Amino acid sequence: MQDLKVTLVQANQVWENPQANYENYLLLLEDIVTDLVVLPEMFHTCFSMNLALAVPFENNPAVEWLKTLSESKNAAVYTSLMVKDGDQHFNRGVFVTPDGEVETYDKRKTFGLANEDAYFASGKKSTIVTYKNWKFNLQICYDLRFPEIARNKISNQSPAYDVLLFVANWPQKRSLHWKSLLRARAIENQCYVVGVNRVGTDGNGFEYSGDSRLVDALGQEDLLYERQEMIKTIVMKKGELDSIREKLPFLKDA
């Protein structure tokens, strides 16, 4: 299986301003060559409860923008956005591939401390996506605190997934939790973990330090600088992941 280049986009998102965010992402990604782009949670609005910004998922302009980005970069894209679905609203993860295919994941653990649960319905199931022969388990922010919903197990003689993808607006005041839990998820599930968080200050005055990173199955990390808007492309090596799992076959006991 081929190695995979993943680009972590640690952006300073603009509060409730989709157009400004679109323009900023295009600037940040202008010269990037990669296989997978990961943008922060609620990529074009920030972590807002303003449901006026949520539009139906079908023919959604934000999803169409992501499709165009994916096609132009010949790379998959993962992020989340607020959407209206029937009479409910969701913080919905979207994994878009260059051929226009879209896989979705509705955030299962809505963040009660910020009253997210009063505005958005919770998802009911996991989503594992296969892309370039890698298997990705889609996750969003607060999901990180609940290891039971990300438990990796052997299925048909192989692990259920290879990579956990977390997109977030995770406040700086709990950055130690973010960093510790990402490493824990990688070690306990013997997988790569990608965690992409924003920087800057949002419309509610909360500060974000980024702390985006890729963690391998042994807990070793490749980090982005704190408090700086930046991007970084990192190579995930399938041969190394397979070797770790073979030498330390812990998942068979899960």
C-alpha positions as CSV (number, residue, x, y, z in Angstrom):
1,M,0.0,0.0,0.0
2,Q,1.3,3.4,-0.9
3,D,2.4,6.1,1.6
4,L,0.0,9.0,1.9
5,K,0.7,12.7,2.1
6,V,-1.6,14.6,4.4
7,T,-1.8,18.4,4.7
8,L,-2.8,19.9,8.1
9,V,-4.3,23.3,7.7
10,Q,-4.1,25.3,11.0
11,A,-6.1,28.3,10.0
12,N,-7.1,31.5,11.7
13,Q,-10.8,31.3,10.8
14,V,-12.9,34.4,10.3
15,W,-16.1,34.5,12.4
16,E,-19.2,33.7,10.5
17,N,-17.7,34.8,7.2
18,P,-17.7,32.0,4.6
19,Q,-16.2,34.0,1.8
20,A,-13.3,35.3,3.8
21,N,-12.5,31.7,5.0
22,Y,-12.7,30.4,1.4
23,E,-10.2,33.0,0.2
24,N,-7.8,32.3,3.1
25,Y,-7.8,28.5,2.5
26,L,-7.0,29.0,-1.2
27,L,-4.1,31.3,-0.2
28,L,-2.8,28.8,2.3
29,L,-3.1,25.9,-0.1
30,E,-1.9,27.7,-3.2
31,D,1.3,25.6,-3.8
32,I,0.4,22.5,-2.0
33,V,0.8,19.0,-3.6
34,T,-0.8,16.4,-1.4
35,D,-3.2,13.4,-1.1
36,L,-5.4,14.6,1.7
37,V,-6.2,18.1,3.0
38,V,-7.7,18.4,6.5
39,L,-9.4,21.7,7.5
40,P,-10.6,22.8,11.0
41,E,-14.2,22.1,12.3
42,M,-17.0,24.2,10.8
43,F,-14.4,25.3,8.3
44,H,-16.3,28.2,6.7
45,T,-18.3,29.7,9.7
46,C,-16.2,28.8,12.8
47,F,-17.8,27.0,15.8
48,S,-21.0,29.1,15.7
49,M,-24.6,28.3,16.9
50,N,-26.0,30.7,14.4
51,L,-28.4,28.4,12.6
52,A,-29.1,31.0,9.9
53,L,-25.8,29.9,8.4
54,A,-26.9,26.3,8.1
55,V,-28.4,25.4,4.7
56,P,-29.7,22.1,3.4
57,F,-27.0,19.6,2.6
58,E,-28.3,18.8,-0.9
59,N,-26.6,21.3,-3.3
60,N,-24.9,23.0,-0.4
61,P,-22.6,25.8,-1.6
62,A,-20.0,24.9,1.0
63,V,-19.9,21.3,-0.1
64,E,-19.7,22.4,-3.7
65,W,-16.7,24.6,-2.8
66,L,-15.0,21.6,-1.2
67,K,-15.6,19.5,-4.3
68,T,-14.0,22.2,-6.4
69,L,-11.0,22.4,-4.1
70,S,-10.6,18.6,-4.0
71,E,-10.7,18.4,-7.8
72,S,-8.3,21.2,-8.3
73,K,-5.8,19.7,-5.9
74,N,-6.4,16.1,-7.0
75,A,-6.6,15.4,-3.2
76,A,-9.3,14.3,-0.8
77,V,-10.6,16.9,1.8
78,Y,-12.0,16.3,5.3
79,T,-13.7,18.9,7.4
80,S,-17.1,19.7,9.0
81,L,-19.8,22.2,8.5
82,M,-23.2,23.0,10.0
83,V,-26.1,21.8,7.8
84,K,-29.9,21.6,7.9
85,D,-31.4,18.2,7.3
86,G,-35.2,18.0,7.5
87,D,-36.2,19.7,10.7
88,Q,-32.8,19.1,12.4
89,H,-29.4,20.6,12.2
90,F,-26.1,18.7,12.4
91,N,-22.4,19.4,12.7
92,R,-21.6,17.2,9.7
93,G,-18.2,15.9,8.7
94,V,-17.6,15.6,5.0
95,F,-14.9,13.6,3.2
96,V,-14.7,14.7,-0.4
97,T,-12.7,13.0,-3.1
98,P,-11.4,14.4,-6.4
99,D,-14.1,12.5,-8.4
100,G,-16.8,14.3,-6.5
101,E,-17.8,11.5,-4.1
102,V,-18.9,12.7,-0.6
103,E,-19.0,10.6,2.5
104,T,-20.6,12.1,5.7
105,Y,-20.3,11.7,9.4
106,D,-22.6,13.5,11.9
107,K,-20.8,14.4,15.1
108,R,-21.9,12.0,17.8
109,K,-20.8,13.9,20.9
110,T,-22.3,17.4,20.8
111,F,-20.5,19.8,23.2
112,G,-22.9,20.4,26.1
113,L,-20.6,23.0,27.8
114,A,-21.2,25.3,24.8
115,N,-24.8,24.3,24.4
116,E,-24.1,22.6,21.1
117,D,-26.6,19.9,22.0
118,A,-29.4,22.6,22.2
119,Y,-28.8,23.5,18.5
120,F,-27.5,20.4,16.8
121,A,-28.7,16.8,16.8
122,S,-26.2,14.0,17.6
123,G,-25.1,11.5,15.0
124,K,-25.9,7.8,15.6
125,K,-23.1,5.9,13.9
126,S,-19.5,5.8,12.8
127,T,-18.2,6.4,9.3
128,I,-15.1,4.7,8.0
129,V,-14.0,5.8,4.5
130,T,-11.6,4.0,2.2
131,Y,-9.3,6.2,0.1
132,K,-6.2,5.1,-1.8
133,N,-6.4,1.8,0.1
134,W,-6.2,3.6,3.5
135,K,-9.2,3.4,5.9
136,F,-10.1,6.6,7.7
137,N,-12.4,6.9,10.8
138,L,-14.1,10.3,10.7
139,Q,-14.3,12.2,14.0
140,I,-15.1,15.8,15.1
141,C,-13.7,17.7,18.1
142,Y,-15.5,16.7,21.3
143,D,-15.7,13.1,20.1
144,L,-12.0,12.9,21.2
145,R,-13.0,12.7,24.8
146,F,-14.9,9.4,24.3
147,P,-12.6,6.5,23.4
148,E,-15.4,4.0,23.2
149,I,-16.7,5.5,19.9
150,A,-13.3,5.2,18.3
151,R,-12.3,1.7,19.4
152,N,-10.3,-0.1,16.7
153,K,-10.8,-3.8,16.4
154,I,-9.8,-6.7,14.1
155,S,-12.4,-7.4,11.5
156,N,-11.8,-10.0,8.8
157,Q,-8.3,-10.4,10.0
158,S,-7.3,-6.7,9.7
159,P,-7.9,-3.6,11.8
160,A,-11.2,-1.7,11.1
161,Y,-9.2,1.5,10.2
162,D,-5.8,3.0,9.8
163,V,-6.3,6.6,10.6
164,L,-8.4,8.6,13.0
165,L,-9.2,12.1,11.6
166,F,-10.2,14.8,14.1
167,V,-11.2,18.3,13.0
168,A,-11.7,20.8,15.8
169,N,-12.3,24.2,17.3
170,W,-10.7,23.3,20.6
171,P,-10.0,26.2,23.1
172,Q,-6.5,27.0,24.2
173,K,-7.4,26.7,27.9
174,R,-7.7,22.9,27.4
175,S,-4.9,22.4,25.0
176,L,-3.2,19.9,27.4
177,H,-6.3,17.7,27.1
178,W,-6.2,17.9,23.3
179,K,-2.6,16.9,23.0
180,S,-2.8,14.1,25.6
181,L,-6.0,12.6,24.2
182,L,-4.7,12.6,20.6
183,R,-1.7,10.7,21.6
184,A,-3.8,8.3,23.7
185,R,-6.1,7.5,20.8
186,A,-3.1,6.7,18.5
187,I,-1.5,4.3,21.0
188,E,-4.6,2.5,22.1
189,N,-6.0,2.0,18.6
190,Q,-2.6,1.4,16.9
191,C,-3.3,3.9,14.2
192,Y,-2.2,7.2,12.9
193,V,-4.2,10.1,14.4
194,V,-4.5,13.5,12.6
195,G,-5.8,16.4,14.7
196,V,-6.4,19.7,13.1
197,N,-7.4,22.7,15.2
198,R,-7.8,26.4,14.5
199,V,-5.8,29.4,15.9
200,G,-6.9,32.9,16.8
201,T,-9.9,34.3,18.6
202,D,-13.5,33.6,17.7
203,G,-16.6,35.8,17.9
204,N,-17.3,34.6,21.5
205,G,-13.8,35.7,22.7
206,F,-12.4,32.1,23.0
207,E,-8.7,31.7,22.1
208,Y,-7.3,28.8,20.1
209,S,-3.7,27.7,20.1
210,G,-3.8,25.2,17.2
211,D,-1.6,22.5,18.5
212,S,-2.4,20.5,15.3
213,R,-0.4,17.3,14.9
214,L,0.0,13.9,13.4
215,V,0.6,11.1,15.8
216,D,1.8,7.6,14.8
217,A,0.8,4.3,16.4
218,L,3.7,4.5,18.9
219,G,2.6,8.0,20.1
220,Q,5.4,9.8,18.3
221,E,4.3,13.2,17.0
222,D,4.9,15.6,14.1
223,L,3.7,19.0,15.3
224,L,2.7,22.4,14.0
225,Y,3.8,25.6,15.9
226,E,1.4,26.8,18.5
227,R,-0.7,30.0,18.0
228,Q,0.5,30.4,14.4
229,E,-1.6,30.1,11.2
230,M,0.3,27.6,9.1
231,I,0.1,24.4,7.1
232,K,2.3,21.3,7.0
233,T,2.4,18.3,4.8
234,I,3.4,15.0,6.5
235,V,3.8,11.6,5.0
236,M,2.0,8.6,6.6
237,K,3.9,5.4,6.0
238,K,1.8,2.3,5.7
239,G,4.7,0.0,5.9
240,E,5.7,1.4,9.3
241,L,2.2,1.1,10.6
242,D,1.9,-2.5,9.5
243,S,5.3,-3.3,11.1
244,I,4.2,-1.8,14.4
245,R,0.9,-3.8,14.4
246,E,2.8,-7.0,13.5
247,K,5.4,-6.6,16.2
248,L,2.9,-5.5,18.8
249,P,-0.4,-7.4,18.0
250,F,-2.5,-5.7,20.7
251,L,-5.6,-5.2,18.7
252,K,-6.4,-8.9,18.5
253,D,-7.0,-8.7,22.3
254,A,-9.4,-5.7,22.0
